[in-house]
Amino acid sequence: MGSASTHCCYCGGGIKTASQSVLSSKCQDYFNVLGIKDGVVAPLCEGAQSCSCPNATDHDIKPVTELTGVGLNFNETEGLYNECNCNFWLPLCEDKGGEACDYAAEYCCGDYLYDEDLGGFFYLDSPQCYCDFFNFAQTEFGHALKSKALNPNESFPNRCGEFEELMNYFMDNLASGSAFKVDIPNFFEKPSLMKIYEGTNGENWTNKAGWMDNTIDHCQWYGISCDDEGYVIGIDLRDNNLAGQFPTYTETGATFIFQIWMFAKKGLGNLLRLKRVDLANNKLTGTIDYRPLYNILSLAHFDVSGNQLGGEVDVLVTSSVTHADFSNNLFTSMHRFEKYKVSPLQTLRFCDVSNNLIEKDATDLLENIPPNIEQFSASNNEIHGELPALLNDLPKLSQFSMSSNALSGSLPIFADSILSLQELDLSNQEQTNGITGPISKDLWRFQSLKKLNLTGNKLTSIIPPSIGSMSVLEEFDLSNNLLESSIPSELGKLDGSLQFLGLSNNALSGIIPSQLGLLQDASVLLKGNSFNDSSTAPLSLSTLRSVKDFDLEDNVTMYPDERNALSEFYDSAKGAEWTNDTNWLDEYTSYCGWKGVTCNDMNQVTSLTLTNNGLSGRLSERIGNLTSIELLDLSDNDIKGSIPKEIGQLSELTYLRLSYNAFTGTAPEDLGELTKLQLLQLQSNRITRIPNMTQLDDSKYGNSTFVTDCGVPSAFNEAPKCQNCTMCCECYSNAPILLLNLHHLLFNMSLTNVHYHCHCT
């Protein structure tokens, strides 16, 4: 069969820097032909293993010749666990079974000892790990797990039941009446908590109330919770300034019993009923030894986010984990979801490894993802490659995020079993990579989807109109892609749910659909596309009329400010009730074609004449935005409130008629700034004070130049004064009718030839 170096070259191409996945893959190709048989794997791929893991040290066999009072002899391994070798053999085991599982179990689970007089094998590091391997190999491949490091090829016994019996023995029998009666919580758990304090710089904790005080029960120490029997079930030391290595510690003893994991592990390693660990937002460093934690059968909640931990993440950290949070650390790699860990694959619901330095192929990372997972986040890492073509059999998945990585390839086809998905975030992949291809037209089937973020990729083709059928969609971001064609009007159907629509920086063209204006209170981002700059955006798509934010509002061509001002003027003056509002608020018609509006060649409003047209409500302050207007005639209406001071900004205004309305208050002093004004008529309102208009020259309009109420009409206790008026109206309660008749008479003739005195009888 050749030398080890030959097989190393065969399995790994003879390149010591070859990736582990390539080595395993070539071995698998060989096994597909030959099949895995006992005695075949070792000579074939142990050489490849040495290529894949050149820095891995060999384990030792340690003979033990003393057991107090008994005199038994046995051997045990030392340093058997090896992360690299584990990662090499495990894929072979999960795919092909057989002898590969023997190697995988030893390198992944760690040390054990063997003694015939004591019944064979005893697991020193992680008996639950060996238990899972035993059941997996037997169930999946019908293979009986065998020893390789000690007594080669002798079958491991099924210690799963015995492991639980051993735990029960120590936790129940020793604590209740045997010759070795032990107070388990104080014998095992209190020293472990003390070890945590000592190993994580407890003297400098933010809160250390009760800790290390022998007069206080350890269940009363800050952050510790216990069950009714005094066993620790929860540790919550979040934001407490813990520093140092992660608190799992190994102590060795001289005798057999102190080699067993239950006695050798301290810190978190032997808190046998622990259910919850929260060490988030501290200063923990180094790597995590996961093997002791895997023996804690009830540990469900594990949170070490916001520390400085490195090395490898194993989210299947315990056999009963439901919540695993490793985010915001310095982890550089991540264990595969190992198929042999049957229990945690079924229990895990929440997994967050975001904001680390994890470098891994996306397909490898997501292989065997737990079928009951509900939330998965691996954002802001260095994950590369393509997503699996099909993410299947995840019926409970509601949140999936892998943003800010280096993903490439096309969007995966999400199977019908993932229709419960509520949030999907694959945004902001590295510029040299990015998800490519079209968006599936079947995306509409995800009727539970609330947030879809695909910004910062290389998606092409069109936006599927069917997205408009996603009735609960709240955030939809396709910005910074290569999407083409027009925006589908069907997106307007998302009114009532959509809060954010991001389509900026694509290659979209055509007319912006007016239906987007239906997206009440949404932020709409469309900048950086190829819309026709000579056309205007739909009027309804504005912050004045509906949406919360629209990023093209500062584009004066597509979104003229004067149109906005006229739109607000219309609303403020109750335009829907006007006698004639032809073309007003039409989505695409130029405002220069609206009833009463005249513009110059530059589409600047120069005249607004809406005399006797049923205007009411108030005069909008935005009237001051019509900075090129020369003539403003709103007379003979029923506009109420005060005259806005913003009229004083209309520096080109020459003709202003606001007479015969219901204005109140004082006329703004700002009218005095209108240096080009030639005619001002404010009569028949309820204005109490008139500014001096010394700039007015009556050479053109004569007595009609400056007309106001300045006598003693019945509405005033004190007569308004107008020093510069060319005509004063002194009218009582019947005066409006007479003045109105006079008004119609005068303006059926040329104002330049009429000189009249405002008179009431």
Secondary structure, 3 states (H helix, E strand, C coil): CCCHHHHHHHHHCCCCCCCHHHHHHHHHHHHHHHCCCCCCHHHHHHHHHHHHCCCCCCCEEEEECCCCCCCCCEEEEECCCCHHHHHHHHHHHHHHCCHHHHHHHHHHHCCEEEEHHHCEEEECCCHHHHHHHHHHHHHHHCCCCECCCCCCCCECCCCHHHHHHHHHHHHHHCCCCCCCCCCHHHHHHHHHHHHHHHHCCHHHCCCCCCCCCCCCCHHHCCCEEECCCCCEEEEECCCCCCEEECCEEECCCCCHHHHCHHHHEEEHHHCCCCCEEECCCCEEEECCCCHHHHCCCCCCEEECCCCEECCEECCCCCCCCCEEECCCCCCCEECCCCCCCHHHHHHCCEEECCCCCCCCEHHHHHCCCCCCCCEEECCCCCCEEECCCEECCCCCCCEEECCCCEEEEECCEECHHHCCCCEEECCCCCCCCEEEECCCHHHHHCCCCCEEECCCCEECCCCCHHHHHCCCCCEEECCCCCCCCCCCHHHHHHCCCCCEEECCCCCCCCCCCHHHHHCCCCEEECCCCCCCCCCCCCCCCCCCCCCCEECCCCCCCCCCHHHHHHHHHHHHCCHHHCCCCCCCCCCCCCHHHCCCEEECCCCCEEEEECCCCCCCCECCHHHHHCCCCCEEECCCCCCEECCCHHHHHCCCCCEEECCCCEEEEECCHHHHHCCCCCEEECCCCEEEECCCCCCCCCCCCHHHCEEEECCCCCCCCCCCCCCCCCEEECCCCCHHHHHHHHHHHHCCCCHHHCCCCCCCC
